[in-house]
Structure formats: structure tokens, C-alpha cells
Amino acid sequence: MTTKSKPVGHSDRWVSSALKVNLERTAADVEIPPQYAPFLQIVRGHYGLQKKTRELLTELNHPFVNWEYVLKELKSISIGDFHIYNHHPDGLDALFILLTIYFDVLKSPASDDVKDSAIHYLFDFADAVILQSNEFLERNLSLFPGLIDSFMDLADGKPLFKKCSSYLKRIIRAVVDKQVEISTPAFETLLYQMFRTTYDFWLDQPDPALWLIDERRVGESLNETAYLEMIQPLSHHHFRQLILALEALRPSDGGKDGAHITDFLALPDYFQILDNYLHVAAALEKSEAYAGRHLVKLDFLFGVMSAPGLRDIHASAMREINYSLKLVFQEEKKENLDDFVRKIFGFLKKNASQNEFRGAGIDCIITAAREVFAQNAHPLVETFIDELIAYGFERPEIKGSTTDWQVQVNPEHIRTIRAWLEIIAMKPRWTKKLISALIVNLKIGGIFIRDTDLIQRDISRLLNADIAPAYNLIKQLLRLFPVYFSEIGAEGELRDITTRVDELSCRNDRLIDFFRKQSHVESNSLLVEFTEDIFRFWFSGEKQSIRKHVPGEIYDQVTNEGRYFDGAHRVLVHLFAKVGNKPQKFLEWDTTKITRELSPIQDVSETDKERVSLMIRIYQLMYKKYHPQYFDLLKDLESANAFAAQDILSLKRSLSDKNYYRSLTIILKFLGALKARILSGKETPSFENIYYKRHIAAGIPSMYGTYHEEKFDALGLTLRLESLGGMLFEEQIKSMNLQFITKRTIIKIHTYLWNYLNALDLEGISTEGLVAKVKYVTSALPIKQFSMDQYLDIFRFISKGIQDIIRDYYIDAHSVNLPVIIRQINPQTGETDPEPRQDEFIYQQSENFLRGLISSAFGLQVLDNFVHTVIRTLNAELEKFKDNKRILNLLMDYNPELAVTSIYGKNTKMDNQILLGNKGYFLKKLVSFGFQVPPGFIITTEVFRGYDAVYGYKYIFRDLAARVNKEIDALEKKTGRKFGDRNNPLLLSVRSGATVSLPGMMRSFLNVGINGSIAENLSAKKDFQWAAWDSYRRFLQTWGMFQGLSRDFFDAIMDSFKQKHGVPRKIQFPPDLMKQIALAYKKGILDSGLPLVDDPLRQLRHAILQVFDSWYSEQARIYRHQMHLSDQWGTAVIVQAMVFGNFHERSGSGVIFTRDPKSVSSDVTLYGDFIFGVQGDDIVSGLVETFPISEKQRMAEHRNTGISLEANFPAIYAELVKIAEILIYERGLNHQEIEFTFEGPEKEQLFLLQTRDMDQTKVKSLRRFKDTAS
């Protein structure tokens, strides 16, 4: 007979993937053994009973039997359906089978609670046999001899059977009432044994005769005689007398059967003794000897609660304690209640050392708290809270894991947390000191919460209280709880991959198998650390790292070599090098990153790579679950529908663009909405879908499900958003260069400060004082003459305001509790230590506590650091320039955001001729029109205006250098070349670009970044055999001339080579000779004693400085003076990637005019000059013979050449015509003078280097009528 087992007690409310897996694994084809066939035959005609019987037998024979379920069904069938078996001809067989099942339960590994109930139900069944058998009584009584014998074999003095004296009394009465003859020596022996077991049990319990409240400690006496009279029936002395009396009833050989059965009825049984405790409590209350002495009864009841053997009446005793406490608070004079509260905690402290009493003490505290708060007297509440804090807190006392995957922890820890949360919720505005005490206890003493503790309910109840007056402290507290998740237990992806990683080793890796089982059975935040320590073990092979997580049996089986270690070890050695031995860095890795890092690892199986990959993902999911972080936050925001989709999209874009300010603004908006939801006066219900496990078996969690409650969910989302916001606050500051501060910096700081103040307000911190100080900055910014000293004062005021907040909300809030609780947690700092040592330890602990607390506050620490950095920088600037106010003023006026801009990119704030100069401005225009311009960037006239500050203050110069380097990086990506690289060099041109033109007055550098080594390697590339050395030669000549050598110096070297080798034009030199010329230039410079820089970065810096300096050259000054131009205009510096018109005779450079300069026609007609094999400076310098642009120009000028750009390079010419027509006809520009270079004959190889308005053609003056005198 085979039956498929089915889940018992299944709820259709919620479907759990974990549950499905476990039910599938525990489902089995159960074979009901043949000995139960008669039983099933008897119930065959009763459909409902048959179904229940089959389910009972199926469960009884299941490999993962649920004994609670078996017992529940057994009671129902054996007693509720007794009449069916009783009237069946074969009913005795059924009754015997039922009796056998009862003994199966008693012999099983079920818990003592299940067996205790089984004994109870067994005697109920026996009672039914006697009282309900009727005409079949004689038949059914044949069950009793076997029942008695089996029971005596099982009992044998075990405390589990202590209640049997009460059950047997019922049997005796039934036997007497029915006049049934079951009196045998065995039955009397059973009676003797069970009563003896009862009395021995009570002798093992604390003697209540000693539970006297010695009120003489508080100056009062106690009537001990009255108490001893009441307690006498419960004293150990009395039980010894009862045992002596019991001996007289012990069956003896030759004695008459049943002679003493009814005598047992006179003896007190277990439940009578138990009830006597409650009778004594009632008598103490009514006794005249203790009139008005409520504490006497309470002390007795505390004794009851502290006795483990009295567990059956603990609930009743607790009710009596509650009643007595209420009575006292109702009847006692108000002025005496403080003293009464102190006495309550005095009694609790006296019993606190007894583990059994700790839970009862917590219940008593809750009851007392309710009564205290009901008095609505703040001073009384303060007394209660002071006493509660002094009484102490139950810490987790974690002692590792058991082989059943359970973390060994103080069970009263979670109960104490719940109790304190409940008390806080009674009136948060009055319980701030208790909130602080709970924060200190949890942060210093530790916190341990299982998923299955469902502490979320308690947090929801607190959030639904009036927490607004204590909101900051409430947030400090609730941040400490690792519970902000909705899925209880291991569910979804977490369950799937923990199972997968274990199955990859066929569940033979003892460490991972234990980890998987614990994550399924005992989900808690310690699993995060467990995962990190698995990584450390795999990396180092040091088993000690996992010692605290696994029981000794598992620890001994884990090895640091072999199949399940070696591959993982090689992978972790590689990965730890990537993360600096910090597993938390794995949190930043997405799936693509993990795969990319694992892929190149050699000599490791794909299975081991997958194991490590899965463990990293498990770590990420565990960390996200127990630590509110921003991982996957955007995805979760979208799925949660908590905010407008447009706002979420804006946040996503802002984060992608690294727009920290915009991102923070949106996040703060979200947080404001969440805070309003949390502090709403509307009470919000919770929604729970919880499924409790069916079987107590390996790998099956005790609970699955989900928990949701609006305010709890809002708080969890708040903490995750704050995690992202905190990171963004830090990134925002990193994005600022606070090594120097200008007016522009202060404007930005001022903008950012309002977000910080918003964050503090969201944190529950009053910011009125800080707001007033920040408004000082608001008012100062429009004042032009506002000094840096004054700004420094304002930021000092702001810093003072921040320190006041830290003192008020953090230091003062916890200063009273810290020394008290630190001494409780660390008793070694007690009276035996010298006082200075105690104080030092407490100070260190307090300092660490406060630092941690402040660092976790949203926005506070980063604001404090931010303002301190501003103050430090302002101090440094004032000190450095204390004797030079001019530079200080330049510094304040300098805007580093306007210092550098890319040619290929729009910037509405910077794209003007004042900042970019004419050349740079029109280059950007050409780019915007879609024309090909060498990529590059512009150092604007903002740098020129602040030149003395920029180059006189290292931090500003470093900032400029960083911006330049960033642009060079962008250039390298755009060109595919690298500045300073010997094999693939990026060469640069550095040119001036003033707003007002100074033709020929300013310096330019070409081929910056080249040296002999780079030229050598470059000459090996296609097209560069000659051009590399020609470019190096040109660079050397420019360098030398700017160092003071004349052009004639270099012309002489060139002429000597031309004469020596009979070469009329330099383009005709072969590459090897051009190399010799370049090296001759270099030798000439060095022989002249001039410095020559080979380092490309130093070359670039020198070139930029030379261009700026050339503004103040003598000829430039004279020109400006003659043209009546101000010296203040300054110049920009344009840095571009080099394009090479000197590749060969199919490349070149030139200048065109978009119309004939000699004509009055406005039509586009290209005129100008070009030459092949040269760079652009040859054309503008006028030092080489050029060729005309068009055929019309060639013929009109009667040039003695057949060469023109139109004839020889028709594609280049046509493209230039097209560009000119677009500029003049379509874009409406004046006629232009355009410099260009082409690297080959095709139009794609054409680059525009500059464009500017042509000089206007002078026209003849016309005669006009002379004005007449009026």
C-alpha cells in the first residue's frame, strides 16, 4: 500500500519557491506497513475517518515525520472516533494499534513538549476505554496489562512523567465509578512510581519556604510564621513526609491486590501541588499579616517565575503579577510610586542571575512600564527608565553554530529588544534616554536578529507611534537593525544560487554545504561575515577565519587542500589582487565584470570559476539584504512604483552623467516624501504572508514569507536612498578642487550647502541656526568687495553650528548612558581597575561609539569635513598671499570652470570670443558647421587674466594641469595616439588665439611632444620616413629661436646641407639626410649652451607658457600701443593634434581668401597660396615660394608655373570651394581668410586650421555736397 505524502496545513495565500523546493525534496512515496491493514479495514466504511487514518499512517511512516501532526491526528482519531472502533467486531485490534502509535511517539526523537502532550493524550485514551467501552468493557480491558508494563518500562523515574500522578488519579476514579477490576500489583507499582516521580521532581525544584522577601533590607520586617504556615504544603520538608507516607502504599509481596488504590486519591498529585502555588499567592494577598504589603505577593510570584518546574503556571503567575502591579499603581499614593518602581527593579535584580527568570523579568518590566506610563507623570517615567537602564540589557552572547545550523545566542536578547521597543513606542518624546540606551547597547554590545524573529512587526509598531519629537534618535536606533527586507528566509535568486553552489560540489564540500543549510534554516546578518570569511579562507588557506562560523565537527572536516579548495584558492588569489584583499570591493562588480575577471585565470576548471562567481553573487545579495545599500536601487525604485517614473528617469540620467548635484536634489525630494509618509499620523496596517515549515528536517527553513507595512517599507527605502546620497555627497566634494578657493568656488559651495541642510532636516535635526549662517554667504556673494577674511569668518560660524549639532544630537544625547552601559558590557572596567584606567577605557569606547554614530548620520560627517576643508584652504590662501592682495584678488576672481574647453564640444558659458579668442571661437564654429578641424582644446583668456595666481599658486596650477591632462586623454582617445608614446606618438600644435588680432606678434609651437627617440620610431611608419625628421627639425628650430637663436642660425645649417648635397629644395632631401639636418639643429642648440627638453609634458608646459608670455613681448606691446589696444585683453592658447602637410609631395598647406582681394566683387572666388610638403607655418611666414590656388589666379598673376591647387589637387580645391560657399552664402559670414592643411589629395584628408574675416578692400573716396551753414 503506497501513498504519496502531501503537505500538511498548506495555506493558499502565498507561493514560495523555497517552499516548493523543500516540499518536492521531502515528498516521498510512503509505504504503509501491513500491520496497519486491520486498522484501515475497520474504518473502510467511514470516508472521513478513513481519509484521516490514512493521512496519519502516511505521516507516521514518512522519512521526515512531523510528530506534532501525528499526535494531533492520533488524539482526534483515538478519542473523538472511539465509538466507531468500540462497536466494530475487530475493534480491539484497532485500539491496540492506536495504543502502539502512542508508544511510538513516546519512543521517538520528538521534543519533550510533544511527548508531554502524548502522555496526557494517552491517559485520556485510557480514560475513554474505561468510561466509553460500555458492553465491550471487558474485552477492551485486556489492553491495560500491556499498557501498564510498557509505561513502566518507559517511565522509570524520568521527570518527563512527573504529571502522571494527576492523570492516574482520573483512572482511579474511573475504575471506582465503573467498578472495574484492573487492580494488579503492576498497576499499584505504577501508581507508586508515578507519585514518587512527582515528589522527587518537586524536591529538585527550589524550596519555596526559602522565598522570603527580606524587607529588613529597606528597614522593614516580615512575619515569617504566617508565610511558613501558608507555604508548608509546598515545602521540601512536606514532600519528604509525603514520600514516607508513599512508602506505606508501596506494593509488597503477598499483599492484597488493590488494597491501597483509593488511598492514592488522598495524596496531592502534580497539578494539585502546582495549583497550590497560586493559592499561596492569593492567600498572601488576603492575609492580614501582609495587609498593604503588595511586594510580598510579588516577590513570591517572582519566585514562581524563576522556577523552571513551574513553567505550566508561568502564564497564570504572570497574570497575577500584572494584576498586582496594576493594583499597586491604582492604590498606592503618587508620591510613593517612585520608591515602588525602584523596589520592583530591586526584586528583578535579585533574581536576574537565574536564567529561568530572565524571560519573566522582561514580561514584568513591560507590565510595570504600561502602568507607569498610564500615570502620565514624566518624573515617574524618568525614574522607571533610569532603573531599567541600570537593570541592564540582554546582549546576544553569540557562541557559534550547532550541527543543526543554529547560531547559539542568548534567547532573551530578542525579547529584550522587543520589550524596549514597546516601551519606547509608549511615548517616544519621554523615552529619549531609553532610546539612547538601546542605541549604546546594540552598537557596543552587538545585535543578533534572525529573519524568523520578524522584528519588522515591532519596528512597524514603533513607526506608527508619535516618533516625530524623537525622530533623530529613532533613526539612529533603527539604522542598527539589519532587517530592512520583505522576504523572510532564503527566497528567490538567493535560494536558487545557494543551492546551485552546493550542488556544484555534489554537496560534498562540507563548508559550503553547511553554509547553504544555515542560510536556508537560520537566515541572519552574520551570513554576510561568514561569506567574507569563506573568501578569506579560500584565499589564504587559514582555517581559523571560519572557526567561529561552524561547529567543531564541520571545522575538522574542512581541509585547505584538495578538490574543493585548490581551484577556489587559485581563483581567489587572482581576485584578491584585484580588490586589494578587501572582499567588500566585490559588491561593486556586476555580472559582466565578474565574468571578465574570471575568464583569463588559467588551470582552473569552469566549475570552480562558477562556484566562486556564485559565492560573489550570494555575497552581494546577502549584503544588500542585511545592509541598506544602493546596489540595484534604481531597478528596485522602478519596480516599487514609489515615485513618479519621470523623476526616476531623471535620477538615472543624472547618475549616468555624474551630475551629483542634480542627483542629490532628486534623492532629497524622494527622501522628503518618504519622511512625510513615515511621520504621517495615519496608522498603517501590515501585510504578512508567512508559511511555517511542515517538517523538521535538513535544509528546510522554519519560515518563509513576505512582510510589508507602508512605514517600514518607507524607512527601508529611506536608508537605501541615504546610502546612495551619502556616496554622492562624497563624490560631489571629490569632484571639487578644494585645494584652492575662488569666488566661483564659494558660489558652488553655497549651492551645495543647501542640500546638506536639507539632508540634516531629513535626519530630524533642527537647522535654523545653520540656515542663518549659510544665508550670510547668500548675502555676501553679490557684494564685490567682500573679502576673503570675511568669508573665512562665515565658514567658521557654519563650522561652529555643525559642532553644536554634533554636541546636541550625538554627544549630549548619549553622554549620560555611555559610562553606565560600557561598565555593564565590560565589567572588567569595574572597581578592581584603577580609576584613571577605567576612565581611559570608557573614553576610548565612547569616542569610537560617537565616531561611528556620526559617520552613519546622513550628510553630517561629510558636511563637517567639507566645511573644515574650506576653512583650511581659505586660511592657507590668506597666509600665502597676506602680503600680496592683488594676487589674492586675482585668485578670488579666477573661475577654473572657464579655464579649458574642448574644440569638439559645445559650452554655452564659454563659447564666446572674449574667452576663446577669435581663432578658437571660429574653430569651434567650423566644427559646429561640420567641417574637419584637428581635434584639440583651448586654454582660455580666463587663465591669462588670472595668470599670476594660476602660476603663482601650486594648487591652481595643478588644477589647470589636471584639466589639460584630461583634454589630452580625450585627444588620445579621439586620435588613437598617445602623447609621449615612442611607438604611436601624439604630436601637438600650440598656438595663440587672442580676441584682438596681433598678426605675426605671437608665438606658436608645432610638433610638440617629439624628441629624437620618438622621431626615430616614427620615421619607420608609413608616410613618416621623411616627415618625422622634418617635424623634429621644425620643432628644434622653433625651440631654439624662442631661446634666442636667430633664424639665420638655422638657415645656415640648412644651406650648408643644400650646398654639400646639391639639393635646391629641402623637400628633395632623402630621409637619412633630413635626419642628419635635424640632429645638426639639435647639436647647434646644445653647443650654444641652451637647454633642450626631451620630455613631452615639459615641452607642452613650456610651449603654453611661451605663448602666454608672448603677449607681453616688446613687439606685441608696441603694436597694441600703436593700435590703441588695451594690454588687458590677453590671449587664449589653442592646443590641437598635429596634421601633417609635410608627409610628401601629395600633401601640403595653404591659405585661401574666399574672394579676390583686389576685386570689389562679393562672389566667392578662391585666391591664395599653397605649397606641398610643408607645414602651415611656412606659408604664413612668407619664407617659401608658393603656388596659386586657382587656375584663374595663376593666369591672372602670370606665374611662371603650371601648378595650382585646382589643377594638381582638384578634390581639395573643390572641397575648399564648397566650404567657402557654405560660409559666405549659407552661414552669412564675411569673406574669410582660411588656413588649411591636407595630408593627401582626397577631400577627407583636408583640415581647416583657422579662419578669420578678410581685411576690407579700400574704396576710393567719392565727392559729396558740402554741408551748408544753417
C-alpha positions, 0 to 999 in steps of 0.5 A: 500500500503506497501513498504519496505524502502531501503537505500538511496545513498548506495555506493558499495565500502565498507561493514560495519557491523555497517552499516548493523546493523543500516540499518536492525534496521531502515528498516521498512515496510512503509505504504503509506497513501491513500491520496497519491493514486491520486498522484501515479495514475497520474504518473502510466504511467511514470516508472521513475517518478513513481519509484521516487514518490514512493521512496519519499512517502516511505521516507516521511512516514518512522519512521526515515525520512531523510528530506534532501532526501525528499526535494531533491526528492520533488524539482526534482519531483515538478519542473523538472516533472511539465509538466507531472502533468500540462497536466494530467486531475487530475493534480491539485490534484497532485500539491496540494499534492506536495504543502502539502509535502512542508508544511510538511517539513516546519512543521517538526523537520528538521534543519533550513538549510533544511527548508531554502532550502524548502522555496526557493524550494517552491517559485520556485514551485510557480514560475513554476505554474505561468510561466509553467501552460500555458492553465491550468493557471487558474485552477492551480491558485486556489492553491495560496489562500491556499498557501498564508494563510498557509505561513502566518500562518507559517511565522509570523515574524520568521527570518527563512523567512527573504529571502522571500522578494527576492523570492516574488519579482520573483512572482511579476514579474511573475504575471506582465509578465503573467498578472495574477490576484492573487492580494488579500489583503492576498497576499499584507499582505504577501508581507508586512510581508515578507519585514518587516521580512527582515528589522527587521532581518537586524536591529538585525544584527550589524550596519555596519556604526559602522565598522570603522577601527580606524587607529588613533590607529597606528597614522593614520586617516580615512575619515569617510564621504566617508565610511558613504556615501558608507555604508548608504544603509546598515545602521540601520538608512536606514532600519528604513526609509525603514520600514516607507516607508513599512508602506505606502504599508501596506494593509488597509481596503477598499483599492484597491486590488493590488494597491501597488504590483509593488511598492514592486519591488522598495524596496531592498529585502534580497539578494539585501541588502546582495549583497550590502555588497560586493559592499561596499567592492569593492567600498572601494577598488576603492575609492580614499579616501582609495587609498593604504589603503588595511586594510580598505577593510579588516577590513570591510570584517572582519566585514562581517565575524563576522556577523552571518546574513551574513553567505550566503556571508561568502564564497564570503567575504572570497574570497575577503579577500584572494584576498586582502591579496594576493594583499597586499603581491604582492604590498606592499614593503618587508620591510613593510610586517612585520608591515602588518602581525602584523596589520592583527593579530591586526584586528583578535584580535579585533574581536576574542571575537565574536564567529561568527568570530572565524571560519573566523579568522582561514580561514584568518590566513591560507590565510595570512600564504600561502602568507607569506610563498610564500615570502620565507623570514624566518624573515617574517615567524618568525614574522607571527608565533610569532603573531599567537602564541600570537593570541592564540589557540582554546582549546576544552572547553569540557562541557559534553554530550547532550541527543543526545550523543554529547560531547559539545566542542568548534567547532573551536578547530578542525579547529584550529588544522587543520589550524596549521597543514597546516601551519606547513606542509608549511615548517616544518624546519621554523615552529619549534616554531609553532610546539612547540606551538601546542605541549604546547597547546594540552598537557596543554590545552587538545585535543578533536578529534572525529573519524568523524573529520578524522584528519588522512587526515591532519596528512597524509598531514603533513607526506608527507611534508619535516618533516625530519629537524623537525622530533623530534618535529613532533613526539612529536606533533603527539604522542598527537593525539589519532587517530592512527586507520583505522576504523572510528566509532564503527566497528567490535568486538567493535560494536558487544560487545557494543551492546551485553552489552546493550542488556544484560540489555534489554537496560534498564540500562540507563548508559550503554545504553547511553554509547553504543549510544555515542560510536556508534554516537560520537566515541572519546578518552574520551570513554576510561575515561568514561569506567574507570569511569563506573568501578569506579562507579560500584565499589564504588557506587559514582555517581559523577565519571560519572557526567561529562560523561552524561547529567543531565537527564541520571545522575538522572536516574542512581541509585547505587542500584538495578538490574543493579548495585548490581551484577556489584558492587559485581563483581567489588569489587572482581576485584578491589582487584585484580588490586589494584583499578587501572582499567588500570591493566585490559588491561593486562588480556586476555580472559582466565584470565578474565574468571578465575577471574570471575568464583569463585565470588559467588551470582552473576548471569552469566549475570552480570559476562558477562556484566562486562567481556564485559565492560573489553573487550570494555575497552581494545579495546577502549584503544588500539584504542585511545592509541598506545599500544602493546596489540595484536601487534604481531597478528596485525604485522602478519596480516599487512604483514609489515615485513618479517614473519621470523623476526616476528617469531623471535620477538615472540620467543624472547618475549616468552623467555624474551630475551629483548635484542634480542627483542629490536634489532628486534623492532629497525630494524622494527622501522628503516624501518618504519622511512625510509618509513615515511621520504621517499620523495615519496608522498603517496596517501590515501585510504578512504572508508567512508559511511555517515549515511542515517538517523538521528536517535538513535544509528546510527553513522554519519560515518563509514569507513576505512582510510589508507595512507602508512605514517600514517599507518607507524607512527601508527605502529611506536608508537605501536612498541615504546610502546612495546620497551619502556616496554622492555627497562624497563624490560631489566634494571629490569632484571639487578642487578644494585645494584652492578657493575662488569666488566661483568656488564659494558660489558652488559651495553655497549651492551645495550647502543647501542640500546638506541642510536639507539632508540634516532636516531629513535626519530630524535635526533642527537647522535654523541656526545653520540656515542663518549662517549659510544665508550670510554667504547668500548675502555676501556673494553679490557684494564685490568687495567682500573679502576673503577674511570675511568669508573665512569668518562665515565658514567658521560660524557654519563650522561652529553650528555643525559642532553644536549639532554634533554636541546636541544630537550625538554627544549630549544625547548619549553622554549620560548612558555611555559610562553606565552601559560600557561598565555593564558590557565590560565589567572588567572596567569595574572597581578592581581597575584603577580609576584613571584606567577605567576612565581611559577605557570608557573614553576610548569606547565612547569616542569610537561609539560617537565616531561611528554614530556620526559617520552613519548620520546622513550628510553630517560627517561629510558636511563637517569635513567639507566645511573644515576643508574650506576653512583650511584652504581659505586660511592657507590662501590668506597666509600665502598671499597676506602680503600680496592682495592683488594676487589674492584678488586675482585668485578670488576672481579666477573661475577654473570652470572657464579655464579649458574647453574642448574644440569638439564640444559645445559650452554655452558659458564659454563659447564666446570670443572674449574667452576663446579668442577669435581663432578658437571661437571660429574653430569651434564654429567650423566644427559646429558647421561640420567641417574637419578641424584637428581635434584639440582644446583651448586654454582660455583668456580666463587663465591669462587674466588670472595668470599670476595666481594660476602660476603663482599658486601650486594648487591652481596650477595643478588644477589647470594641469589636471584639466589639460591632462584630461583634454589630452586623454580625450585627444588620445582617445579621439586620435588613437595616439598617445602623447609621449608614446615612442611607438604611436606618438601624439604630436601637438600644435600650440598656438595663440588665439587672442580676441584682438588680432596681433598678426605675426606678434605671437608665438606658436609651437608645432610638433610638440611632444617629439624628441629624437627617440620618438622621431626615430620610431616614427620615421619607420611608419608609413608616410613618416620616413621623411616627415618625422625628421622634418617635424623634429627639425621644425620643432628644434628650430622653433625651440631654439629661436624662442631661446634666442637663436636667430633664424639665420642660425638655422638657415645656415645649417640648412644651406650648408646641407643644400650646398654639400648635397646639391639639393635646391629644395629641402623637400628633395632631401632623402630621409637619412639626410633630413635626419642628419639636418635635424640632429645638426639643429639639435647639436647647434642648440646644445653647443650654444649652451641652451637647454633642450627638453626631451620630455613631452609634458615639459615641452607642452608646459613650456610651449603654453607658457611661451605663448602666454608670455608672448603677449607681453613681448616688446613687439606685441606691446608696441603694436597694441600701443600703436593700435590703441589696444588695451594690454588687458585683453590677453590671449587664449592658447589653442592646443590641437593634434598635429596634421601633417602637410609635410608627409610628401609631395601629395600633401601640403598647406595653404591659405585661401581668401574666399574672394579676390582681394583686389576685386570689389566683387562679393562672389566667392572666388578662391585666391591664395597660396599653397605649397606641398610638403610643408607645414602651415607655418611656412606659408604664413611666414612668407619664407617659401615660394608658393603656388596659386590656388586657382587656375584663374589666379595663376593666369591672372598673376602670370606665374611662371608655373603650371601648378595650382591647387585646382589643377594638381589637387582638384578634390581639395580645391573643390572641397575648399570651394564648397566650404567657402560657399557654405560660409559666405552664402549659407552661414552669412559670414564675411569673406574669410581668410582660411588656413588649411592643411591636407595630408593627401589629395582626397577631400577627407584628408583636408583640415581647416586650421583657422579662419578669420574675416578678410581685411576690407578692400579700400574704396576710393573716396567719392565727392559729396555736397558740402554741408551748408551753414544753417 
